[in-house]
Amino acid sequence: MGKIAIPKTAAEKRRRRHLRVRKAVSGTAERPRLVVFRSLKHIYAQVVDDTAQRTLLTVGDQGMDGTKSERAQAVGKLVAERAKAAGVAKVVFDRAGYQYHGRVKAVADGAREGGLEF
């Protein structure tokens, strides 16, 4: 691994925060990791089992109507519904270096409403 430079851009800073959090947070088969990725237009959520290095399911907001926050909450509900169908009731929330605010918080709230336990 090369030298770690001082992060300058917002993306580099987010990546460093994500790596710092990932040292402590990992998903298991009993309690997988719910990861959020936020782009400028869309939001995605994945449920990942890190011990088996496997993505259990992925949900995105393509084809959904409403504001970005409403779509994020719908993604949270949909990921909770699909996770429960796959036999997952408890997850560890990974905000991926983003602030727990706005659309990231909406995904978490939607997942809680859908029945996932954090």
MODELLER restraints for C-alpha pairs under 7 A, 6 or more apart:
rsr = mdl.restraints
at = mdl.atoms
rsr.add(forms.Gaussian(group=physical.xy_distance, feature=features.Distance(at['CA:7:A'], at['CA:13:A']), mean=5.48, stdev=0.5))
rsr.add(forms.Gaussian(group=physical.xy_distance, feature=features.Distance(at['CA:14:A'], at['CA:97:A']), mean=4.98, stdev=0.5))
rsr.add(forms.Gaussian(group=physical.xy_distance, feature=features.Distance(at['CA:14:A'], at['CA:98:A']), mean=6.58, stdev=0.5))
rsr.add(forms.Gaussian(group=physical.xy_distance, feature=features.Distance(at['CA:15:A'], at['CA:97:A']), mean=6.55, stdev=0.5))
rsr.add(forms.Gaussian(group=physical.xy_distance, feature=features.Distance(at['CA:17:A'], at['CA:97:A']), mean=4.82, stdev=0.5))
rsr.add(forms.Gaussian(group=physical.xy_distance, feature=features.Distance(at['CA:18:A'], at['CA:96:A']), mean=4.85, stdev=0.5))
rsr.add(forms.Gaussian(group=physical.xy_distance, feature=features.Distance(at['CA:18:A'], at['CA:97:A']), mean=4.19, stdev=0.5))
rsr.add(forms.Gaussian(group=physical.xy_distance, feature=features.Distance(at['CA:26:A'], at['CA:33:A']), mean=6.32, stdev=0.5))
rsr.add(forms.Gaussian(group=physical.xy_distance, feature=features.Distance(at['CA:26:A'], at['CA:50:A']), mean=6.11, stdev=0.5))
rsr.add(forms.Gaussian(group=physical.xy_distance, feature=features.Distance(at['CA:27:A'], at['CA:33:A']), mean=4.36, stdev=0.5))
rsr.add(forms.Gaussian(group=physical.xy_distance, feature=features.Distance(at['CA:27:A'], at['CA:48:A']), mean=6.40, stdev=0.5))
rsr.add(forms.Gaussian(group=physical.xy_distance, feature=features.Distance(at['CA:27:A'], at['CA:49:A']), mean=5.02, stdev=0.5))
rsr.add(forms.Gaussian(group=physical.xy_distance, feature=features.Distance(at['CA:27:A'], at['CA:50:A']), mean=4.98, stdev=0.5))
rsr.add(forms.Gaussian(group=physical.xy_distance, feature=features.Distance(at['CA:27:A'], at['CA:51:A']), mean=6.90, stdev=0.5))
rsr.add(forms.Gaussian(group=physical.xy_distance, feature=features.Distance(at['CA:27:A'], at['CA:92:A']), mean=6.65, stdev=0.5))
rsr.add(forms.Gaussian(group=physical.xy_distance, feature=features.Distance(at['CA:28:A'], at['CA:49:A']), mean=5.18, stdev=0.5))
rsr.add(forms.Gaussian(group=physical.xy_distance, feature=features.Distance(at['CA:28:A'], at['CA:50:A']), mean=5.92, stdev=0.5))
rsr.add(forms.Gaussian(group=physical.xy_distance, feature=features.Distance(at['CA:28:A'], at['CA:51:A']), mean=5.62, stdev=0.5))
rsr.add(forms.Gaussian(group=physical.xy_distance, feature=features.Distance(at['CA:29:A'], at['CA:49:A']), mean=5.67, stdev=0.5))
rsr.add(forms.Gaussian(group=physical.xy_distance, feature=features.Distance(at['CA:31:A'], at['CA:90:A']), mean=5.34, stdev=0.5))
rsr.add(forms.Gaussian(group=physical.xy_distance, feature=features.Distance(at['CA:31:A'], at['CA:91:A']), mean=4.78, stdev=0.5))
rsr.add(forms.Gaussian(group=physical.xy_distance, feature=features.Distance(at['CA:31:A'], at['CA:92:A']), mean=6.44, stdev=0.5))
rsr.add(forms.Gaussian(group=physical.xy_distance, feature=features.Distance(at['CA:32:A'], at['CA:47:A']), mean=6.24, stdev=0.5))
rsr.add(forms.Gaussian(group=physical.xy_distance, feature=features.Distance(at['CA:32:A'], at['CA:48:A']), mean=5.49, stdev=0.5))
rsr.add(forms.Gaussian(group=physical.xy_distance, feature=features.Distance(at['CA:32:A'], at['CA:49:A']), mean=4.92, stdev=0.5))
rsr.add(forms.Gaussian(group=physical.xy_distance, feature=features.Distance(at['CA:32:A'], at['CA:91:A']), mean=5.07, stdev=0.5))
rsr.add(forms.Gaussian(group=physical.xy_distance, feature=features.Distance(at['CA:32:A'], at['CA:92:A']), mean=6.14, stdev=0.5))
rsr.add(forms.Gaussian(group=physical.xy_distance, feature=features.Distance(at['CA:33:A'], at['CA:47:A']), mean=5.51, stdev=0.5))
rsr.add(forms.Gaussian(group=physical.xy_distance, feature=features.Distance(at['CA:33:A'], at['CA:48:A']), mean=5.11, stdev=0.5))
rsr.add(forms.Gaussian(group=physical.xy_distance, feature=features.Distance(at['CA:33:A'], at['CA:49:A']), mean=6.48, stdev=0.5))
rsr.add(forms.Gaussian(group=physical.xy_distance, feature=features.Distance(at['CA:33:A'], at['CA:91:A']), mean=5.53, stdev=0.5))
rsr.add(forms.Gaussian(group=physical.xy_distance, feature=features.Distance(at['CA:33:A'], at['CA:92:A']), mean=4.66, stdev=0.5))
rsr.add(forms.Gaussian(group=physical.xy_distance, feature=features.Distance(at['CA:33:A'], at['CA:93:A']), mean=5.91, stdev=0.5))
rsr.add(forms.Gaussian(group=physical.xy_distance, feature=features.Distance(at['CA:33:A'], at['CA:94:A']), mean=6.44, stdev=0.5))
rsr.add(forms.Gaussian(group=physical.xy_distance, feature=features.Distance(at['CA:34:A'], at['CA:45:A']), mean=6.73, stdev=0.5))
rsr.add(forms.Gaussian(group=physical.xy_distance, feature=features.Distance(at['CA:34:A'], at['CA:46:A']), mean=5.62, stdev=0.5))
rsr.add(forms.Gaussian(group=physical.xy_distance, feature=features.Distance(at['CA:34:A'], at['CA:47:A']), mean=4.58, stdev=0.5))
rsr.add(forms.Gaussian(group=physical.xy_distance, feature=features.Distance(at['CA:34:A'], at['CA:48:A']), mean=6.51, stdev=0.5))
rsr.add(forms.Gaussian(group=physical.xy_distance, feature=features.Distance(at['CA:34:A'], at['CA:91:A']), mean=6.15, stdev=0.5))
rsr.add(forms.Gaussian(group=physical.xy_distance, feature=features.Distance(at['CA:34:A'], at['CA:92:A']), mean=5.91, stdev=0.5))
rsr.add(forms.Gaussian(group=physical.xy_distance, feature=features.Distance(at['CA:34:A'], at['CA:93:A']), mean=4.91, stdev=0.5))
rsr.add(forms.Gaussian(group=physical.xy_distance, feature=features.Distance(at['CA:34:A'], at['CA:94:A']), mean=5.73, stdev=0.5))
rsr.add(forms.Gaussian(group=physical.xy_distance, feature=features.Distance(at['CA:35:A'], at['CA:45:A']), mean=5.53, stdev=0.5))
rsr.add(forms.Gaussian(group=physical.xy_distance, feature=features.Distance(at['CA:35:A'], at['CA:46:A']), mean=5.16, stdev=0.5))
rsr.add(forms.Gaussian(group=physical.xy_distance, feature=features.Distance(at['CA:35:A'], at['CA:47:A']), mean=6.36, stdev=0.5))
rsr.add(forms.Gaussian(group=physical.xy_distance, feature=features.Distance(at['CA:35:A'], at['CA:93:A']), mean=6.45, stdev=0.5))
rsr.add(forms.Gaussian(group=physical.xy_distance, feature=features.Distance(at['CA:35:A'], at['CA:94:A']), mean=4.80, stdev=0.5))
rsr.add(forms.Gaussian(group=physical.xy_distance, feature=features.Distance(at['CA:35:A'], at['CA:95:A']), mean=6.18, stdev=0.5))
rsr.add(forms.Gaussian(group=physical.xy_distance, feature=features.Distance(at['CA:35:A'], at['CA:96:A']), mean=6.59, stdev=0.5))
rsr.add(forms.Gaussian(group=physical.xy_distance, feature=features.Distance(at['CA:36:A'], at['CA:44:A']), mean=5.81, stdev=0.5))
rsr.add(forms.Gaussian(group=physical.xy_distance, feature=features.Distance(at['CA:36:A'], at['CA:45:A']), mean=4.60, stdev=0.5))
rsr.add(forms.Gaussian(group=physical.xy_distance, feature=features.Distance(at['CA:36:A'], at['CA:46:A']), mean=6.66, stdev=0.5))
rsr.add(forms.Gaussian(group=physical.xy_distance, feature=features.Distance(at['CA:36:A'], at['CA:94:A']), mean=6.64, stdev=0.5))
rsr.add(forms.Gaussian(group=physical.xy_distance, feature=features.Distance(at['CA:36:A'], at['CA:95:A']), mean=5.60, stdev=0.5))
rsr.add(forms.Gaussian(group=physical.xy_distance, feature=features.Distance(at['CA:36:A'], at['CA:96:A']), mean=6.29, stdev=0.5))
rsr.add(forms.Gaussian(group=physical.xy_distance, feature=features.Distance(at['CA:36:A'], at['CA:104:A']), mean=6.93, stdev=0.5))
rsr.add(forms.Gaussian(group=physical.xy_distance, feature=features.Distance(at['CA:37:A'], at['CA:43:A']), mean=5.81, stdev=0.5))
rsr.add(forms.Gaussian(group=physical.xy_distance, feature=features.Distance(at['CA:37:A'], at['CA:44:A']), mean=5.15, stdev=0.5))
rsr.add(forms.Gaussian(group=physical.xy_distance, feature=features.Distance(at['CA:37:A'], at['CA:45:A']), mean=6.32, stdev=0.5))
rsr.add(forms.Gaussian(group=physical.xy_distance, feature=features.Distance(at['CA:37:A'], at['CA:96:A']), mean=6.97, stdev=0.5))
rsr.add(forms.Gaussian(group=physical.xy_distance, feature=features.Distance(at['CA:38:A'], at['CA:44:A']), mean=6.45, stdev=0.5))
rsr.add(forms.Gaussian(group=physical.xy_distance, feature=features.Distance(at['CA:42:A'], at['CA:61:A']), mean=6.17, stdev=0.5))
rsr.add(forms.Gaussian(group=physical.xy_distance, feature=features.Distance(at['CA:43:A'], at['CA:60:A']), mean=6.02, stdev=0.5))
rsr.add(forms.Gaussian(group=physical.xy_distance, feature=features.Distance(at['CA:43:A'], at['CA:61:A']), mean=6.03, stdev=0.5))
rsr.add(forms.Gaussian(group=physical.xy_distance, feature=features.Distance(at['CA:43:A'], at['CA:72:A']), mean=6.35, stdev=0.5))
rsr.add(forms.Gaussian(group=physical.xy_distance, feature=features.Distance(at['CA:44:A'], at['CA:59:A']), mean=5.72, stdev=0.5))
rsr.add(forms.Gaussian(group=physical.xy_distance, feature=features.Distance(at['CA:44:A'], at['CA:60:A']), mean=4.33, stdev=0.5))
rsr.add(forms.Gaussian(group=physical.xy_distance, feature=features.Distance(at['CA:44:A'], at['CA:61:A']), mean=6.64, stdev=0.5))
rsr.add(forms.Gaussian(group=physical.xy_distance, feature=features.Distance(at['CA:45:A'], at['CA:58:A']), mean=5.85, stdev=0.5))
rsr.add(forms.Gaussian(group=physical.xy_distance, feature=features.Distance(at['CA:45:A'], at['CA:59:A']), mean=5.33, stdev=0.5))
rsr.add(forms.Gaussian(group=physical.xy_distance, feature=features.Distance(at['CA:45:A'], at['CA:60:A']), mean=6.46, stdev=0.5))
rsr.add(forms.Gaussian(group=physical.xy_distance, feature=features.Distance(at['CA:46:A'], at['CA:55:A']), mean=6.98, stdev=0.5))
rsr.add(forms.Gaussian(group=physical.xy_distance, feature=features.Distance(at['CA:46:A'], at['CA:57:A']), mean=5.71, stdev=0.5))
rsr.add(forms.Gaussian(group=physical.xy_distance, feature=features.Distance(at['CA:46:A'], at['CA:58:A']), mean=4.41, stdev=0.5))
rsr.add(forms.Gaussian(group=physical.xy_distance, feature=features.Distance(at['CA:46:A'], at['CA:59:A']), mean=6.40, stdev=0.5))
rsr.add(forms.Gaussian(group=physical.xy_distance, feature=features.Distance(at['CA:47:A'], at['CA:55:A']), mean=6.04, stdev=0.5))
rsr.add(forms.Gaussian(group=physical.xy_distance, feature=features.Distance(at['CA:47:A'], at['CA:56:A']), mean=5.46, stdev=0.5))
rsr.add(forms.Gaussian(group=physical.xy_distance, feature=features.Distance(at['CA:47:A'], at['CA:57:A']), mean=5.43, stdev=0.5))
rsr.add(forms.Gaussian(group=physical.xy_distance, feature=features.Distance(at['CA:47:A'], at['CA:58:A']), mean=6.59, stdev=0.5))
rsr.add(forms.Gaussian(group=physical.xy_distance, feature=features.Distance(at['CA:48:A'], at['CA:54:A']), mean=5.93, stdev=0.5))
rsr.add(forms.Gaussian(group=physical.xy_distance, feature=features.Distance(at['CA:48:A'], at['CA:55:A']), mean=4.38, stdev=0.5))
rsr.add(forms.Gaussian(group=physical.xy_distance, feature=features.Distance(at['CA:48:A'], at['CA:56:A']), mean=5.56, stdev=0.5))
rsr.add(forms.Gaussian(group=physical.xy_distance, feature=features.Distance(at['CA:49:A'], at['CA:55:A']), mean=6.20, stdev=0.5))
rsr.add(forms.Gaussian(group=physical.xy_distance, feature=features.Distance(at['CA:49:A'], at['CA:56:A']), mean=6.87, stdev=0.5))
rsr.add(forms.Gaussian(group=physical.xy_distance, feature=features.Distance(at['CA:59:A'], at['CA:75:A']), mean=6.46, stdev=0.5))
rsr.add(forms.Gaussian(group=physical.xy_distance, feature=features.Distance(at['CA:59:A'], at['CA:79:A']), mean=6.13, stdev=0.5))
rsr.add(forms.Gaussian(group=physical.xy_distance, feature=features.Distance(at['CA:60:A'], at['CA:75:A']), mean=6.45, stdev=0.5))
rsr.add(forms.Gaussian(group=physical.xy_distance, feature=features.Distance(at['CA:61:A'], at['CA:71:A']), mean=6.08, stdev=0.5))
rsr.add(forms.Gaussian(group=physical.xy_distance, feature=features.Distance(at['CA:61:A'], at['CA:75:A']), mean=6.15, stdev=0.5))
rsr.add(forms.Gaussian(group=physical.xy_distance, feature=features.Distance(at['CA:64:A'], at['CA:71:A']), mean=6.32, stdev=0.5))
rsr.add(forms.Gaussian(group=physical.xy_distance, feature=features.Distance(at['CA:65:A'], at['CA:71:A']), mean=6.75, stdev=0.5))
rsr.add(forms.Gaussian(group=physical.xy_distance, feature=features.Distance(at['CA:69:A'], at['CA:102:A']), mean=6.83, stdev=0.5))
rsr.add(forms.Gaussian(group=physical.xy_distance, feature=features.Distance(at['CA:69:A'], at['CA:103:A']), mean=5.10, stdev=0.5))
rsr.add(forms.Gaussian(group=physical.xy_distance, feature=features.Distance(at['CA:69:A'], at['CA:106:A']), mean=6.25, stdev=0.5))
rsr.add(forms.Gaussian(group=physical.xy_distance, feature=features.Distance(at['CA:72:A'], at['CA:103:A']), mean=5.64, stdev=0.5))
rsr.add(forms.Gaussian(group=physical.xy_distance, feature=features.Distance(at['CA:72:A'], at['CA:106:A']), mean=5.66, stdev=0.5))
rsr.add(forms.Gaussian(group=physical.xy_distance, feature=features.Distance(at['CA:72:A'], at['CA:107:A']), mean=5.10, stdev=0.5))
rsr.add(forms.Gaussian(group=physical.xy_distance, feature=features.Distance(at['CA:73:A'], at['CA:106:A']), mean=4.74, stdev=0.5))
rsr.add(forms.Gaussian(group=physical.xy_distance, feature=features.Distance(at['CA:73:A'], at['CA:107:A']), mean=4.78, stdev=0.5))
rsr.add(forms.Gaussian(group=physical.xy_distance, feature=features.Distance(at['CA:73:A'], at['CA:109:A']), mean=6.73, stdev=0.5))
rsr.add(forms.Gaussian(group=physical.xy_distance, feature=features.Distance(at['CA:73:A'], at['CA:110:A']), mean=4.56, stdev=0.5))
rsr.add(forms.Gaussian(group=physical.xy_distance, feature=features.Distance(at['CA:74:A'], at['CA:110:A']), mean=6.38, stdev=0.5))
rsr.add(forms.Gaussian(group=physical.xy_distance, feature=features.Distance(at['CA:75:A'], at['CA:107:A']), mean=6.28, stdev=0.5))
rsr.add(forms.Gaussian(group=physical.xy_distance, feature=features.Distance(at['CA:76:A'], at['CA:107:A']), mean=4.29, stdev=0.5))
rsr.add(forms.Gaussian(group=physical.xy_distance, feature=features.Distance(at['CA:76:A'], at['CA:108:A']), mean=6.16, stdev=0.5))
rsr.add(forms.Gaussian(group=physical.xy_distance, feature=features.Distance(at['CA:76:A'], at['CA:110:A']), mean=4.23, stdev=0.5))
rsr.add(forms.Gaussian(group=physical.xy_distance, feature=features.Distance(at['CA:76:A'], at['CA:111:A']), mean=4.21, stdev=0.5))
rsr.add(forms.Gaussian(group=physical.xy_distance, feature=features.Distance(at['CA:77:A'], at['CA:110:A']), mean=4.64, stdev=0.5))
rsr.add(forms.Gaussian(group=physical.xy_distance, feature=features.Distance(at['CA:77:A'], at['CA:111:A']), mean=4.85, stdev=0.5))
rsr.add(forms.Gaussian(group=physical.xy_distance, feature=features.Distance(at['CA:77:A'], at['CA:113:A']), mean=6.62, stdev=0.5))
rsr.add(forms.Gaussian(group=physical.xy_distance, feature=features.Distance(at['CA:77:A'], at['CA:114:A']), mean=4.77, stdev=0.5))
rsr.add(forms.Gaussian(group=physical.xy_distance, feature=features.Distance(at['CA:79:A'], at['CA:111:A']), mean=6.67, stdev=0.5))
rsr.add(forms.Gaussian(group=physical.xy_distance, feature=features.Distance(at['CA:80:A'], at['CA:111:A']), mean=5.03, stdev=0.5))
rsr.add(forms.Gaussian(group=physical.xy_distance, feature=features.Distance(at['CA:80:A'], at['CA:114:A']), mean=5.11, stdev=0.5))
rsr.add(forms.Gaussian(group=physical.xy_distance, feature=features.Distance(at['CA:80:A'], at['CA:115:A']), mean=6.30, stdev=0.5))
rsr.add(forms.Gaussian(group=physical.xy_distance, feature=features.Distance(at['CA:80:A'], at['CA:116:A']), mean=5.65, stdev=0.5))
rsr.add(forms.Gaussian(group=physical.xy_distance, feature=features.Distance(at['CA:81:A'], at['CA:114:A']), mean=6.16, stdev=0.5))
rsr.add(forms.Gaussian(group=physical.xy_distance, feature=features.Distance(at['CA:89:A'], at['CA:116:A']), mean=5.38, stdev=0.5))
rsr.add(forms.Gaussian(group=physical.xy_distance, feature=features.Distance(at['CA:89:A'], at['CA:117:A']), mean=6.21, stdev=0.5))
rsr.add(forms.Gaussian(group=physical.xy_distance, feature=features.Distance(at['CA:90:A'], at['CA:116:A']), mean=5.77, stdev=0.5))
rsr.add(forms.Gaussian(group=physical.xy_distance, feature=features.Distance(at['CA:90:A'], at['CA:117:A']), mean=4.64, stdev=0.5))
rsr.add(forms.Gaussian(group=physical.xy_distance, feature=features.Distance(at['CA:90:A'], at['CA:118:A']), mean=5.91, stdev=0.5))
rsr.add(forms.Gaussian(group=physical.xy_distance, feature=features.Distance(at['CA:91:A'], at['CA:116:A']), mean=6.97, stdev=0.5))
rsr.add(forms.Gaussian(group=physical.xy_distance, feature=features.Distance(at['CA:91:A'], at['CA:117:A']), mean=6.25, stdev=0.5))
rsr.add(forms.Gaussian(group=physical.xy_distance, feature=features.Distance(at['CA:91:A'], at['CA:118:A']), mean=5.31, stdev=0.5))
rsr.add(forms.Gaussian(group=physical.xy_distance, feature=features.Distance(at['CA:92:A'], at['CA:118:A']), mean=5.69, stdev=0.5))
rsr.add(forms.Gaussian(group=physical.xy_distance, feature=features.Distance(at['CA:93:A'], at['CA:118:A']), mean=6.55, stdev=0.5))
rsr.add(forms.Gaussian(group=physical.xy_distance, feature=features.Distance(at['CA:95:A'], at['CA:104:A']), mean=6.88, stdev=0.5))
